[in-house]
Amino acid sequence: MEFLTLSYFVQVTELGSFSRAAASLGLTQPALSRQVRKLESELRTELFYRHGRGIALTPSGRKLYAAVKPLLEALADIREAIQEDSERMTGTVTIGLPPSLCATLGAPLDERFRWRYPDAVLRTREGFSGILMEWIEAGRLDLAILYDARRGRSMHVAPLLEEYLYLIQPPAPNGDSSPLAIDALDQFEFVLPGPENGLRRVVDAAVRQAGVVLQIKAEMDSVAALKQLVLNGHGATILPFGAVHQEVEAGRLVARRISSPAMQAKLITATPLNQPVSRVTRAVLSLVHECVEELVRAGKIDGTMHGMPSD
């Protein structure tokens, strides 16, 4: 016995008419009648009394209906459960974010992910671009956002954002917050990330192109520590606005955009080539673009968005 034929039998039984059942199933009445007669032939018994007022179940028909109805209901429940599972986003995604972005993007991305996909898990790891690149290539991350990444053979990258870079200083009486020319940077003392840092490579390339020599007094691979050194009066630093927007809004730091096209840091998304990009990872990638775009519109990140990469 086939489940489809049995479902036809149940429909005829419950509607009490071959014509009504045929209309409900989208079949012609002769086609439906043939299916039921085939079932009766297989069982070697009549399932319906056919009379002038319609049809009624025979004792064999009642017995078959009592057995088949719960089976079909159970099958429908299983089908619905499987469809729900296939539509429900599950699994774990590990994303790596640079410190200059994590403080701004990390929390809203996690909150939106948990609200949108409650059955999945998002793990966020913070690290400078060089470390994140190593983790991507080692398969420790499903997705990363990198500064000035050199394209490795084992990862796929796509543009996300170009951020403007700012001179970050402590506030001063009658302090200037207007944009600053790149050739004016030689008058400041700096605390910066180390030379292997992706953001630092952007800065070094820009000042080298402009013929400017920076006075670097300390190197620190920690955005929090760099900000603290600036707050304590140990020099200025160069960071994207998103890394300091809270301190600027609170009046604790001043940010001046460096007016040079070279002083823009390219942020890219990276996924490993040696493993498939899961459905939930693609969902996180979409949320990254969504959240970054909102942060740009809100003025918490200063930069130019790029569109979603094609699949």
N, C-alpha and C positions, 0 to 999 in steps of 0.2 A: 504493500500500500504506500502511495506517495503522499507526502504531507500536503501538497497542493490540492490533490483530489479530495483529501479528507477535509481541507478547509472549504472547498466547494460544497461538500456534503453538509457541513455545519452551517454554512450561510443559507442554504436552501431550507434546512430545518428551522432556523431561527426566524427567517422571513416568511415561511409557510407557503412559498410560491416559487416555482422555477422562473417565472417571468421577472418577478421583483428581484430575485437573487442574481439573475443574469444581468439586469440593468445595474445593480450595485457593483458587480464584479467587472463590468465592461465587456461581457461576453454576449454572444447570441444565445437565445434559448436553446436551439438545437445542439450547439456545442456544449452547453452546460449539461444538457440531458445525456449526451454521449458520455461525458465524464462520469456521471452518476451511474449510468448503466454499466460502464466498465468496472466500477467499484463493486456493484452488485454481482456482476459476473465473477469477479475475483473471489468474493466472499460466498458465492453460490447461494445467495438468498436475496429476497427483496427487502429493501430498506424503507420504502414508502408505499402506503396505500394510495393509489391514484383514483380519485373520484370526481364527480361533477363539481363539487364545491372546492376542490383544491387537492391538497395532499396531507397525509398524516403518517407518522412513524409507525412502522411495524414493531413488534417486540424486539426483533434483531436490530432494527434501526435505533430504538431507544437504548439498547445495550451499547451499540457502537458510539452513539452520541455521548453517553455518560462516560465512556472511556476516553474518547478523543478530545472532548472539550477542554479538560484540564491540561492535557498535553499541549494543545495549541496555545493555550494561555501561558503555559510555562515557557514555550518556545518564543512567544512574543516578548515576555519579560526578559529572557536571555538576550534577544536581539536588541532590545532597548538598552540593557545594561552595557552591552558591548559597544553600541554606538555612543553612549555617554562617555565610556572610557576613552574611545578614540578621539572624541571632541575635547575631553578634559586635558589640560596641559599638565603633564607630570614630568618628574625627573629633576636633576640638579645641574645648575650651571655655575661655573666659577669664572668670575670676571676680574681682570686686573685693571686698576686705575692709577694714574700718576698722582702723587700727593697734591699737586697744584689744582687738580680737578676733583679729587675724591671728596674734599671737604664740602664742595658745592654740589656735586652730582650724586655722591654716594647715598645719602639719606633719601632724597626724593625718588631715586631710581629704585631703591629697595622697597620703599613704601608703596610705590605704584605697582611694582611686581607682585608683592604679597596680596594687594587688593585685587589685581587682575587675574592672578594665577595662584589661588590659595593652596592647590595641591602640589605645587612645585617649590623648589628651594633655590634661592640665589645666594651664592657665597661671593663676597667681595674681598679682594686682596689688594693692598696698596703697595706700590713700589715704583722706583724710577724706571724710565723706559728701557734701559739696558737690562735690568733684572726682569722686567715683564717680558722682554723679547726672549730671554733665555727660558723663562717658564713656558711661554707659548711653544717654543721649539721642543721643549722637553715633554710637552703634553700635560703640563700641570695646570694650564688655563684653557678654558673653552673659547674665551674671547678676551681681548685686551684693547685698551685705548693707549696709544703711544704718541710721543712727541718725536718728530724728525726721525722716524724709524728708517733704518737702512733695510731695504727689502730682502728678507732671507728667503732661501730656496724652500723652506719648509712652512711658510705661512702665506696666506692671502691677505692683502691689505686693500682698504678702500678709504677715500677721503671722508672726513667727518666735519672738520671745523678749522678755520684759520683764525687764531687768536692774536689780537694786538698785544704787544708787550709794553710794560709800564715801568718807569722808574719809581721805586717805592722808597719813601722817606718818612721820618717822624714828622709830625706837624710842627710848624714854627709860626711865631707871630708874623702876620702879614705874609704867610707862606704862599708860594705860587703853585697853582694846580693846573696851569695851562700846559698844552703839549710842549714837548721838548725836542729840539733838534738833536740828531744822533751825534753830531760833532761836539756837542756840549757835554757829553758824558765824561770827557777826560778831566773835568774839574771835580769829580766825586771820588770818594773811596768806596770800594764795593766789598760786600760779602756775597758770594755766589755759590751755586752748586759746583761740584767737581767737573773737570773737562770731559769726562765720559758720559755725563748726563745729557739727555736729548735736548733739553731746554738750553743748557749751556752751549751746546754745539751751534744752536741757532744764533745765540748772542755773539759767540766768537766769530762766526762767519759774517755777521752783519757789521761788526766793528772793524774787522779786517778789510772788508770791502770799502768801508768809509775811511780807512786810514786812521782810525782812532785806537789809542792804546789805553786800556782800562787800568786803573790802579786797584788791584785786587789784594785786599788785606787778609781775607780768610775764605776758605772753601768749606762748605758744609752741605752734605747730601741729605738735608732735612728742611722742608719748607717751613715747618713750625719753628725750628731753630733759627733759620734765616730771618723770619719775621721778628723773633724775640731779640736777635742781635740788633736789628734796625730799631726796634722800640727802645732798646737800651742805649742807643746812640753810638753804635760801633760801625756805622757806615750805611750806605744805601744798598739796595738790591734790585734786581730786574726780574719781574714775574708777570704772568698774565693777571688781568684784573680779577678774574674769578677766584684767585688764590687769596685775595685780600679784601674782597668786597665787604665782608662783615666788619673788619677793622676800619675801613674807610668810612662806612656808614656810621660807625661809632665815634669817628673823629680821632682815632688812635694812630692812623697812618694816612699819608697822602699819596695818591697815585697820579702820576703824570704820564700820559701816553707819549711814547717815543715816536716821533713823526718820521718814520723811514719805512718804505715798503719791505725792506729786509728784516725789520723787527716785527715779523709776524711768524708765529709758530704754528706749523701745520700739525693738526691732530688727525690721526688715522685710526680706524678700527682694524684689528688683526685677528684672524682665526687660523688654526693649524691646518696645513694641507694634508697631513698624514692621518686625519680622522674626519669622519663625516660631520657636517654641521647639523646638529639635531634641531628638531622643530622648536624646542623650548629655547635653544640658543638663538635661533632666528627671531623668536619673540623678544628676547632680551635686547638684541641688536635694534629692533624696531623701537623698543622703549627708550633706548639710549638716544636715538635721534629725536624722539618725541620730547624727552626731558631736556636735552640740550637746547632744542629750539625754543622751549618755553623759558629756559634760563636766559637765553639771549634776548628774548622779547622783554623779560622782566628787568634787564639791565644788570644781572648778576654775573654774566659772562659777556665780554666785549669781543665780538668776532663775527665772521661770516660763515654761515652754515652751508654745507654741501648736501645734496639730496641723498636719499637712500640708495645704496648700491643695488644694482640689478642682481637677481639670483644667478 
